[in-house]
Amino acid sequence: MTAYRHTQVATLVLVSGAIAVILVVTLMLRTAAHPIALAVTVLLLLCIAMFHSLTVEVTDKAVRVRFGLGPIGKSFPTPAIQEARVVRNPWYYGWGIRWFPRGWLFNVSGFDAVELVMRDRQVYRIGTDQPNELLGAIESVRATESGIES
């Protein structure tokens, strides 16, 4: 059962990537198509495809995050989640997949996130433009698990 599913678009990645591709293509049209310019264009398009969005899904088994087309992501089993709460990331935590002083961040836009503290004390933050809805779905699934276990 899927309790929550939301895709947040990385507007900055799409806009800056499109501008960069336009600049490289314009450069290639004005001069001879250089292999390096071609390689840069392909790399930019690949990065846009891989990081243009972040999809978060909450099921009765796991919280899953997936970037762009899907091969990059992570799954957090719901029974392993000890605590979840809404947090706000400082600007310098940035976007993408990155380490921050307490754990790992998965984010494509904005500063709001839901922090997951796992039973093994690992900490993860999932960036979202719907922090309360995501937290509510996680808490709902965890409450259902608690009800089944008791």
C-alpha positions in Angstrom: 0.0 0.0 0.0 1.3 3.5 -0.9 0.5 6.0 1.8 2.3 8.9 0.0 3.9 9.7 -3.3 5.2 13.1 -4.4 7.6 14.3 -7.0 9.4 17.6 -6.5 10.9 19.2 -9.6 14.4 20.7 -9.5 13.5 23.9 -11.2 17.0 25.4 -10.8 18.6 22.3 -12.4 16.2 22.4 -15.3 16.6 26.1 -16.0 20.4 26.3 -15.5 20.9 23.0 -17.5 18.8 24.3 -20.3 20.7 27.6 -20.4 24.0 25.7 -20.4 22.9 23.3 -23.2 21.7 26.3 -25.3 25.1 28.1 -24.8 27.1 25.0 -25.7 24.9 24.2 -28.8 25.2 27.9 -29.9 28.9 27.8 -29.5 29.1 24.5 -31.5 26.9 26.1 -34.3 29.2 29.2 -34.6 32.4 27.2 -34.7 33.3 23.6 -35.7 31.6 21.0 -33.5 34.5 20.3 -31.0 34.4 16.8 -29.4 34.8 18.4 -25.9 31.8 20.6 -26.5 29.8 17.6 -27.6 30.9 15.6 -24.6 30.0 18.6 -22.3 26.5 18.7 -23.8 25.9 15.0 -23.4 27.2 15.2 -19.8 24.8 18.1 -19.0 21.9 16.3 -20.6 22.7 13.2 -18.5 22.9 15.3 -15.3 19.6 17.0 -16.1 18.0 13.6 -16.7 19.4 12.1 -13.5 18.7 15.0 -11.1 15.7 16.9 -12.6 13.4 15.7 -9.7 13.1 13.9 -6.5 10.3 11.4 -5.9 9.5 10.3 -2.4 7.2 7.4 -1.7 6.0 6.1 1.6 4.6 2.5 1.8 3.9 0.2 4.6 7.4 -1.3 4.1 9.7 1.7 3.4 10.3 5.3 2.7 11.9 5.5 -0.8 13.7 8.4 -2.5 14.6 8.4 -6.1 16.2 11.1 -8.2 15.2 11.8 -11.8 14.9 8.8 -14.0 15.4 6.5 -11.1 18.7 4.6 -10.8 19.9 6.9 -8.0 18.0 6.6 -4.7 17.7 5.0 -1.3 15.2 3.0 0.6 14.6 3.3 4.4 12.7 0.4 5.9 9.9 1.8 8.1 10.6 -0.5 11.0 14.1 0.9 11.1 12.9 4.5 11.6 13.1 5.5 15.2 12.1 9.1 14.8 10.9 11.5 12.1 10.5 15.3 12.2 10.3 18.3 10.0 13.5 20.4 9.8 14.8 23.3 7.9 18.2 23.0 6.2 20.6 26.0 6.2 21.4 27.3 2.7 24.9 25.9 2.8 23.7 22.3 3.0 23.0 22.7 -0.7 21.2 20.3 -3.0 21.8 16.9 -4.4 23.1 13.9 -2.4 25.5 15.2 0.2 26.9 14.7 3.7 26.0 17.2 6.4 27.4 17.2 9.9 24.8 14.7 11.3 24.2 12.4 8.3 23.1 12.4 4.6 20.8 14.8 2.7 18.8 14.0 -0.4 17.4 17.3 -1.9 16.7 19.0 -5.2 15.2 22.3 -4.2 14.3 24.5 -1.2 15.3 24.2 2.4 12.5 22.1 4.1 13.1 18.5 4.8 12.0 15.6 7.0 14.8 14.2 9.1 14.8 10.4 9.7 16.7 9.1 12.7 17.2 5.4 12.3 17.4 2.8 15.0 21.1 2.4 14.2 21.5 6.2 14.9 22.1 7.1 11.2 20.5 10.3 10.2 19.0 11.2 6.8 17.2 14.2 5.6 14.8 14.1 2.7 14.2 17.5 1.1 10.6 18.2 0.2 8.2 21.0 -0.6 5.5 19.1 1.4 7.2 18.5 4.7 4.1 18.2 6.8 2.4 15.8 4.4 5.5 13.6 4.2 5.9 13.5 8.0 2.2 12.7 8.4 2.4 9.8 6.0 5.5 8.4 7.8 3.9 8.8 11.2 0.7 7.1 9.9 2.6 4.1 8.6 4.6 3.9 11.9 1.5 4.1 13.9 -0.1 1.3 11.9 3.0 -0.8 12.5 2.8 -0.1 16.3 -0.8 -1.1 16.3 0.0 -4.4 14.6 2.9 -5.1 16.9 0.9 -4.5 20.1 
